[in-house]
Structures are given as C-alpha cells and as structure tokens.
C-alpha cells in the first residue's frame, strides 16, 4: 500500500463521513413532520415500487425523455459495479481487481463502456432540450436562478465523469499494449479504443500520468457527486424508492379527515370520549401553516422532487395562466424545510424566525387556484403528492384564518344558516315545485 492508497482512503472516509452527516440532517428534517401510518398493504407497496421506481413505468407517458432517462438511469446503476472495482484498486493498490473473472470481465467492461456512451449521449440531449430547444417546462420562472444552474451542473458533471472514464481506459489500453508492468491485459474497450490512436505519441510517464489523473478525477468526481446529491434536485436518485414505497395507495380524490377535527366531533357527541394524548411541544393546529405541521411523507415528497415539471405542465390551472405551479409548491416546501433545519442547527431547537410556509413561500392565490383535479399526482414519475400539501395549507387558511375566498365564505355561511350551499331557507326549498 503506497501513499496514493493512503491518500485515497482518507478522501474516501472524509467524503463518506460528510455524506453521513448530511443524510442525518435530512432524516432529522423529514421526521419533523407529523406521524403518518404507511405500513399497510405491504405487498402492493412492493409491487408499486418495482413498477414505478425501478421499472420507470410512469416515465413512459413521454417516450423520448423516457428513453434518454433510461440510458442515464441504467448506466448510473450498472456502471457503479466498475466503481466498486476502482474503490478496491484505490484502497489496496491493485489494478483491475475483477480481471480474474476472465472472459466475463471483458464482457462487463465492454458493456459498461457502451452504457457510459449512452449516458453521455443522454446528458448531451438533455442539455440541448434545456438550453437550446428550451422546452416550456424548463424555462418557467420557478426554475430561475439556482434550480436551472443545478440541473446543468449535474448534466455537465456526468458528461465529464464519462469522458474521464473513456480517457482512463484509452491510456490503460495503450499501457497494456506496451507491456508496462502493473497494467495487466484485461478488458475489452469498444468505445475508448477509438481514442487510442490519439495517445500513440505520448511517453510512458505521460500515459501513466494521464491514466492516474483521469482515475482520480473520476473517483473524486463521484464522491463530490455523492455529497452534492443532498443539496440537489438529483436527491431523487436515492429517495425515489422509499418515496414510491410509502406513496398514497388510496383512490385519487379520496380526502382524509383532520384528526383534530375528528377528535372535536367525537368529544361533542360522546361525553365519555377520551381524546388521544398530544405533544405539548407542538401547537394544536387545524391544517398546516409551516413545514412542521405537515406529515413526514409530505416532507419526504419535497426532498424527492425531481423538478421535471411534468406536474406543472399538466396542471389545468397553470395552463390557463393561474399563478399555481405544483412544482413550485414542492420546491418551496423543500426550501422552507431546509431553512427550518438550518435554524435548528444554529439554535439547538427551532427559534421563531417570523416566517412560515403559508404566506412567505406559498401565497393564498396559488393555493386557491388549485382545482383538486389530481393531474399533478397522476403525472409525477415518483408518486409525489403536491395536492395533499395544498389541501393542508388551505385548511389552515379556512379553519384558523377565516381567509377563504368570498365565494367559499358565502357557501359556508349558507351551509351554517340554511343547511345547504344555496341561499334559500329550508322552508323555501320546494317552492320550485309550485311554479307550475
């Protein structure tokens, strides 16, 4: 074991430690949400996860991005097998540790190179769609600033990582052909072999330097990518699977009753009813004002959002010019949750900062533009539910702020006074039958 191996192990441990710290913060933030039981229907949940998260079934509604995403998705998953080999080589000073697999190893390396090429093509086309063709859902105002930059950083990083992999393999092949010790003959390289002629004039020391530089760039890039995920929209790479597993399996359009309201009604109807214990640290609230009033699954949804914009592009309110964007609802929830978590990190416990999700991040105009049609829920490729957040924020506005639109307030008044949404007293309801 040489100095390079020791240095690599130190970098690896540092990156793993930073990732662990950041993941624990995210987990803490998600668990700030209220309890929600999603442990039912286990078999159906596993099937849903296999179909939607693993099988990418909801991506297929739009074939072109589905195929491109499949290239990147499969490449990301399977190329990591080669990364495992590189981790072993970097830690113990070996070279192509898995080469003992013989012909199967040659097949694997060949397959990985084809996948890496497809990943590169996919990322280039994604960049073109975002920055040259400028598809409508990628130029919306809610992506201005960091979100648009974030997507481009990820795509460019993946292209650079694949390029480094090809250059590393091309230098490796050249060193193998020259019979340089340590670079044993192993692997078949259908893509990087086309780069070998470009390296023919480089000296042995130069080739070794190129191979090592690309190796370090690729490995440090992957460790950077791992930690960057936590603050990026690409966190869905890790969270899509649990998010789909715990998704809502009830029929779309079936709304839940507020537990707090149910408790109040039961207490009024049954004098012997004993309310369930409540957490004194959390205020008793109808609906949701801030992220701490949402449930943990809604907060997991926020971290899982891919910002793909399928929800917004299918939202009838958005398409008719209303302010509502389901994607922005999820991004705002994540931004507020991140801010909420940083407040806890700085103060030990949350210190009131005078802000809330409702009002400061998401306006009442956005919330009341929603038609509750569930188009956003249907379209999301990872089963995120923006509507549930919208409904909970609306409940707070209505039940605690009395801030419903005029039309709804009139309906509520009619129901309270007349027992129906219409502005007629119960005694006059059958007058229409006497008109003839």
N, C-alpha and C positions, 0 to 999 in steps of 0.2 A: 504494500500500500504506500503510494507516494504522496507528495504534498498536494497534488491536484485532487486526489481522492479525499484527503482530509478536508480540503477547502470545500469540495462539493458536498460532503456530508454536513459540514457546518451550514452552508447555504440552504441545503435541503431541510435541516432541522429548524432553521430560522423561519423559512417560509411556512413549514408545517405548523410551527408554533403561532405565527401571526394569523394563519388561517383559522386555527382552533379558537383563538381569542375572538376573532371577528364573528365566527359562527356562533359562539356562545352568546355574543351580544344580540345577534339576530334572533336566536332562540328565546332569549330573555324578552325581547321586544314583542315577539309573537305571543308569548304567554302572558303579556299584559292584558290580552283580551279576555272576555268572559268565557266561562265554561260552555262547551257545546259537545253533546254526545254524538260522535260519528263512528261508533264502533259496531253499528248494526250491519246486517246484510253483508257479511264479510266476503262470501263467495261472489256476490255481484260486484263488490268493490274491486276485487282482484281482476275480474273479467273486464271491468271498465278501465282499470289502469293498463292492462295488457293491450286493449284495443286503442285507447285514446293516447296514452303517454308513450307506450312502447311501439304500438302499431301506427301511430300518427294518423288515425282514421279521419279525424276532423280536418286535417290539412288538405285532404283530397278534394274538398269542395272547390279549391282553386288549384288546378293541376300544375301550372308552371311553377309557382313558388313551392308547391308540394314536392316536385321532383328535385328542385335545387336544394330545398331543405333536407331532403332525404340524403343527398350526396354529403352534405355537411354533417348531418346527424350520424349517419353510419360511419363516415370517416372519423369523426371525433371519437366515437365509441371504440372502434376496432384498432385504430392507429395507436391507441393507448397501450395495446399489447406490446408494441415495439418500444413505447416509452418505458414500460416496465423493464425491458431488457437494457435500455440505456441507463436506467436508475441503478441496476445491478453493476453494469460496466463502470459507471461513475463512482460507485461506492467501493468496489473491490479491485479496480484496475484491469478487469478482463476486457476482452474485445469480442463483441457479438456472442454473448454468453449462450444464446439459444441455438447456436450453429450445430450443436450435437444432434439436433433434430434431422439433419441431413437434407434430403430432397424436400421434405415438408417445410423446412426452414426457407428454402429457395422459393417455394410457392408462397409462403407467408409474406416475405419481403416484396415479392413481385405484386402480390395483391394489395399490400399496404401502399406501394408506390402509385398504383392505379387509383386507389381511394384518395391519396393525397392530391393527385392531379385533379380528380373530380371536385374535391373540396376547394381547390384553388379556383377552378372554373366557376363553381357555385358562388364563391365570395366575390369574384370579379363581376359577375352578372348582378348580384345583389347590390354592389356599389353603383353600377350603372343605373339600375332601377331607382335607387335612392337619389342620386346626384346628377344624372344626365337626363334620363327619361322623366324623373321626378313625379312618380305616381302620386295621385292626390292624397292618399292616406299617409304619405311620408313627408308631405310639405305643410301639414296642418300647423297652426300656431302653437298647439300644445307640445310640439316637438322642438320648438325654437330653443337655441342655446345648448345646454349640456346633453339632453336626450339625443339630439341629432348627431352631435360630436361623439357621444358614447358608442352609437351604432357603427360609425365609421372607424373608430379606433379598433373595435373588436374585429371587424372585417379585414382591415389592413394588417392587424396583428396576425390573424390566421394565415393570410397570404405570405407574410414574411416568415412565419414558422415553417410553412410548407416549402418555401424557397430554400431556407436554410437546410431542411432535410434533404432536398434534392442535391444541393451543392456538397453536403457532407457525404452522401452516398457516392457522388461522382468522384470526389477526391479519394474516398475509400477504395473504389474500384481501381483507380489508377495506381494507388499504392499496392493493392493486391497484385495487379498485373506486373509490377516491377519487382515483386517478390520481397518487399520490405518486411522485416520481422515484426511481429505483433499483429500485422494486418493479414490474418489468415484468409484464405479464399473461402468465401461463404456469401450466399445471397444471389438473387437474380434481380436485375435492375432495369425494367423495361422503359422507364421514363428518364431517370438520371443518366443512363448510358448515353443519351443524346448530348449530354454536356461534357462527356469525357474528352472528345477531341479539342475542346477549348482549353483543357488543362495540360495538354501534352507538352508544352514548353516550360512548365513550372518545375522547379527543382524539388528534390525530395523533401527538404526542410520546408519549402513553401507549401507543398501539398499537405504535409503533416500540420503545419500551422493553419491552413485553410480548413482541414477536417476538424481540428480541435476547436477552432473559432466557431464554426457552424454548430458543432456539438454543444458548446457552452451557450451559444445564442439560443439554440432550440430548447435546451433544458431550463435556462433561466427564464426564457420567454414563457414556458409552460408554467413555471412556479409563479411568475408575475400574473399570468392569466388566471391561475387558481385563486389568487388573492384579489384580483381585480373583479372577479365574478361577484363578490359580496357587495360591491358598490355599483354594480352594473345591471342593466336590464337582462343580461345573459345569466343571471342567477337562476333563471328557469331551467337551465341545464341540469341543476341539482334538485330543484324544488318541484318540477313538473310532476314527478312520480308520486310523492306524498300528497301533492295538491289534488291530483286527479283521484287518488285513492280515497281521500276524505271529501270528495265533492258531494253536492246535494243530489241524492237519488230520488227525491220526491218528484211528482209531476210538476213541470214548469207552470207557474201561475198559482201554485198552492202556497199561500202565505201562512206564516206562523203567527200565533198569538203571543203577545208580550207576556212573559212570566209574571211581571209586576202587575199587569192589568188582571190577569187570571187570578192572582192572589187576592187582589182587592175585591173582585166579584165574589169569590168563594167566601171571603170574610163577611161580606154583606149578606149573603144568602144563608150562611151556616154559622151561627154564633159560637159553635163548638170548634170551628176550624182553627187550627194552629198554623200560623204562617211559617214557612221554612226559614231557617237561620240565614241571616245576611251578613256580608262582610262589612264591618263598621268603617273600614278604610276606604270603601268605595261608596260614593253617594248614590242614593236611591234615585234612579232617573228613568223616565219614560223615553224610549228611543235612544239615540246616540248624538251627543254633542261633540265629543272628541274621540280619538282613536281608542282610548281606554274603555269606552262604552261599547265598542264593537266586540264581536267574539273572535276567538283565536283563529278560526278558519278564514274570516274576512281579512285578518291581518296577514295570514299566510298567502291569501289571494294577492294582496298588494305586493308582496315580495316576489311572487311568481310571475307577475305581469310581464309579457314579452314586448309590450309597446308596439305590437304588429299593426294595430289599428283596424283589425277586422271587425271588432265590436262597433267602433265609431262609423266605419264605412257602411255598416248595416243598420245603423240607428235611424229610424224614420224622423225623429226629432232633429237630429243633426243634419240629415239630408234636406230638410225643409228650412234650414237656416237658423234653427234654435241654438242657444248657447251650449247645450248639453253635448259632452263628449264622454262616453263611458271609459275610454282610455284615460282621459284626464282625471276622471274620478279615482281610478286605481293609482295613477301616478301621484296625485295629490295626497291620497291616503298613505302611500309609501313615504313620501317626503315628510309629511307630518309625523309619521311613526319614527322615522329616522331622527327628526328633530327632538321628538319626545324622549327617545333613548339617549341622545347626547345630553339632554337636560339631566337625566338620571345619573349619567356617568360623571357629570360635573358637580352635582349636588348630593349624591348618595341616594336621595329619593327625588321624585318629581317636585319641582318648585314651580308654582303657578307663573307662567310667562305671559299671561293675558291673551293667549291665542287659543284657538280651537279649530278643529277640522271644519265644523259648520260655521260659515261666515268668513273666516280668514283664508281658508283654502278653497272651499266649495261654496258657491253662492246659492241663495234660495232660488234664483232664476234658473240655474242649472237643474236643481232638484225637481222643480215643478214642471220643467219641460219634458220630463220622462213620461212616456205613455204606459209604462209597465208591460211592454209587449214581449219582453224576454229575448228579443233579437240578439242582443249583446251576449247573453248567456249561451244561446244556441251556437253562435259563431265562434266563440273563444276556443282555440285549439287545445287549451289545457284546463277547460272547465272552470274558469273564473266566473264569479257571480257579482258583477257590479250592481245589479238591481237590488240585492239584499242590503248593500250599504246605502243606496239611495233611499230605500224604504225606511231604514232605521233613522236616517237623518231627517226625513220628512216627519216621522213620528215625533221626534223631539220638537220640531217646529210647531206642530199642531198641538201636541198634548202639554207642552211646557211653556211654549212661547205664544201660543194662540196666533201664530203667524201664517195661517193658511191663506191662499188667495181668496178674494172676495166671493167668487162663485162657490167655493167649498164652504166658506163660513156661512153663506146663506143656506146651503144644503144642511149643514149641521144644525142650524137654528130651526129649520123646518122639521127635521127629524126629532129634535128635542120638544118642539111645541105641538107638532101635528102627527108625529109617529110615522112620517113618510117624507121623502125628499121634496115633495111638491108643496106649494104654498096654498094649500086648501085645508080647512079644518076637517077632522074625521067625519063630521056631520054632513059635509057637502060632497063627499066622495062619489055618491051615487046620483048626483044631480044630472050627470050626462045622460042617464037612462030616461030621464023625464023630458028631455028636449024634444022628443018626437010625440 
